[in-house]
């Protein structure tokens, strides 16, 4: 990713997304409740919701 | 994973309901079940395999129903076999129950479809059932089937785990990398539509702009092709690495065995010389025997004749008398009255007196004449005997020299044979080297072609990306979506780099741990190596070089124990991934070791070492042990025992588990 684009990203939001995604994966690995498509939707929601937040 | 209990219902010789509660105590973490051969130890181990994976390595394994129960089953009625395992995994309590119904029809008992139920207890205490189509995945997450033979370890069938399977994925999953791997797959990339990034790109508002759509299609196609190329390059590189390594090995073998080849040639030359010498020796022996057969008289009489000659020389009786003249001849002359010289032989004449005097020196009055004749004969016979003796002596000396030469050559051949013993002929390695060089050439050509194609596709992506960005960046919605994409791609980059970092750490650390444990268990000088497929080999050092060493069954067992122990030791470690200042625990969790006859074929020292090490590295040890092995293990392991059972065999169809 070019540095100019990277500079626009908020590190706090980015780290929060990473942790939430890993938590979600860890949980689903135990229970397999969500299908692959459901996981994709859930992760996309984490990214969109977190990106919209204002800290 | 920690095993809490095992319940068996009519499973083989375990008639009725029988159960074991395993020790989950951290200090006293060993559960021991004692039982002799045929008491049902292996059946217990296989009960785990059947419950987890519907697979049991038992004779006649399709019929699991207890024989007594089967014999008493009325026509048209059915009976169940059931195995239930309670365990803790990732902080959740799971119950796995597998059952198989058997029905008697027309006097024959038929198995029906086996069923499996898996449930877990939620944080709020409620029990949730895992959906049927997810059960296999959940079980494989708890313990991958590929690795089950290491954790449900049937020591006497150790060969089953030595097949060359690629265990990399299973090991990584077991050690906590599956979380990262799954997240990487789900976030995905632009070229894969069913991923987060793919969907975000797809949701961009194209505003009817055909050119943007086309540009995106080009980008996705080029990216997809680059993915394929990347995979092909990885495979290609892996093959290149393999064949490079093999070429180096072959070069080394051939270089090191150049001496062997020279020695082999020398040995063959000497063997040819020995053959020629033996043939020549046979010819000489034949000639010697022929000489001896025809002239043995000369040979044996020569010393006697010499003695006779010497004697006759000393007595000097051969100096008077005319040769071949006898008394009878002279008497005939006297009788005739006239000598051959013409003198009249009358009484009183001087001539007659001379003849009568001569009669005293000729046979039979004197042997001097005969002796002179005999001496002449000896002389001629003697020179012939000398020639025979000389010839036999010469041939004998030749034979002796030949025999000495053959002995020396044979000694040399034996010495060379010892030096090259066990070294294979080099021809097959030379042929393989040619083949490997050809493969390397082809692979390098393919690699260059793929790199060129990838470069071209990358240029396509960059070119179309510029077009696409210019076209879609106009709308506000697209601007937001592009931000989401950047976040998603940044998360993806981070996941990929974290995965690579952790992955490279795991194998090195595992090898270090396995070697540490192996050194504690094995009282010799060898090292364990773990390859990229997580296969384990033993190395020994000879002349500063490490070579793969042979493995006895006992040593193979110690090696496998060390690998398992290393795996469980690593699984216990904390693996953390950092997101900014916050940490995320990727750690796996403790794993149990369930072992059938772990000390079988191990000597007293190994039994003692294994007993000491395993409870230290594993969170939980469950072992089915024969009484005879237990006497060596018990003194070392006694302080670690948290649960103790023994098997009581009532009949071939009925064994009972009894708590000690």
Interface residues (C-beta under 8 A of the other chain):
Chain A: X1 X5 X6 X8 X9 X11 X12 X13 X14 X15 X16 X17 X18 X19 X21 X22 X23 X25 X26 X28 X29 X30 X31 X32 X33 X36 X37 X39 X40 X43 X44 X47 X48 X50 X51
Chain B: X89 X90 X92 X120 X128 X130 X131 X134 X137 X138 X141 X178 X179 X180 X182 X183 X185 X186 X187 X188 X194 X195 X196 X199 X200 X480 X483 X484 X486 X487 X488 X489 X490 X491 X493 X494 X495 X577 X579 X580 X581 X582 X584 X586
